[in-house]
Amino acid sequence: MSAAATRAREAGACAGCPAGRMCLATAVRAHAGPAQALSVRRKRLHAGEHLYRMDEPVAGQVHLIRVGHIKTYHLDAEGEQRVCGFAMPGDLVGLEALAGQRHPHGAVALAGSEVCQLPPGALEQALARSAALARLFQDRLCDELDRHRQAAVMLRIRDPGRRLARFLGDVSRACAARSDGGAAFRLPMTREDIGDFLGLTPETVSRLLSHFQRLRCIAVDGREVRILDPGLLETMAAGGATELRLRRKPPCPSTNVHNGVHHVL
Amino acid sequence: MELLFSSPAFSTQVTPAAAAGAAPGRLSCRGCALAALCLAGAAPDDAPGNRCLVRRRRLRRGERLFRAGEPHAGTLFTVRRGSFKTSLACRYGDQQVTGFYLHAELPGLDALGLAHHRETATALEPSEVCEIAADAGSIARHGPPWLPGALRRAAVHAIAREEATALALRNTSAERRLAAFLLDLAERHAAGGATARPFRLTMSRVEIASFLGLTPETVSRLMSSFRRLDLLRLDLRALSLSDPSGLHALARDGVLPPARRAAAGLAA
């Protein structure tokens, strides 16, 4: 197939892409025209399939998530899995390919997923050709950096309720940015993975979810989450929920002493 | 610039906005000890001046390099001398230290391309930065052609660092966090070649505690116990790691190896 025909086919295939405006390839077409478009290869993954494993040498591809969710995780000295993050449609994983390092984490599909693969050589060429693409790509790298910084910011917060409220707000905003709505979404990850990501036990996550439901802040049905009171969720994420908790009994059983000491006094 | 903690001893030495030449392109990276590590140092050797280097700037201890909410000038700063912290004000009064930046590192990289700074960067000691024109507009106008690639690699490294930081903050004991932090700091100091061990610990206990999600009391207690176990030496603010492998074991497992524990007179 000729290059032009391949690009035309890709443009057609991108039309209904769930990554939507978050996708780099789509943005390039919009900004720089189809001639500057990146050529990508698609790869399908079934739930539990690895994109790459930790400490593997980089195979030379940056992955752009098209469908589904990818979990990145680290294995500690005991072989225990520690979740680093969850990547959604439009997110980039495997960026270390640009610096030629080993993968500092493993990446595994949480559900049936599909990624668009960008070989770094072709990517660098495309970036050199198009200033618009280079700019977009640098912005996306800075966004990725911010996403990782925000994970650390969230983990320094002592109150588990604040962490979970922040997490739900982040997922909701991420879904909204991908035109999934945002008020109602499906959590692709288990309570265990959420707990691991937030530095909490799965029991604490479940207890807090119930507590948020009692406050009529959210409605949870299995993995389906609906945000009923975005304002309250934001207040709790910002740490201003202590008064609310005192007013609306019962207080959350799992928020520990940090919470009371930290905010009430 | 507002001064927060600057001591009178330093202010006499300070030249405000270093007079290293106002015209872009006049400054050179030649002879800079950090050239091999630094973003601007990626310039080819025969370049007459470094076209991306806008100016150098000296800061007193406590002086702010940029503030959260301030308009972003589209320039990046690389640390030439000294050290910085970045901090983030959360709502309801609490503030977090989000990072420490040593030589050739780039505070505020995550905000490049944004209209405003997200965080505030403060000098932890008398410091100097090189200001680099790194926004897409000035790169498109003036080049240099190698800068975008160098910037992308810097971003990838910064992402890996943040991921490691977040990992240390998840369900790990205070001992492991502090040991990993001190090792990381020592490695970064050694990489510059500018500071052989011992190095100056320029951040306060409160700042370290905030960065590691611990209380200042815990940091102080652990520093004392690390000293007692002869894992490190701290003379005023000069820190040397006397047993890096012990600290590595502590960072990885949360406990010292049995032989090391026995030597320190602890129960196995």
Interface residues (C-beta under 8 A of the other chain):
Chain A: H74 D76 A77 R82 V83 C84 G85 L95 E96 L98 A99 Q101 P104 H105 E124 L127 A128 A131 A134 R135 F137 Q138 D139 L141 C142 E144 L145 D146 H148 R149 A151 A152 V153 L155 R156 I157 R158 D196 F197 L198 G199 A238 G239 G240 H263
Chain B: L88 C90 R91 Y92 D94 Q96 T98 G99 L109 D110 A111 L112 G113 L114 R118 A136 I139 A140 P145 P148 G149 L151 R152 R153 A155 V156 H157 A158 I159 A160 E162 E163 A164 T165 A166 L167 L169 R170 N171 S210 F211 L212 G213 R252 D253
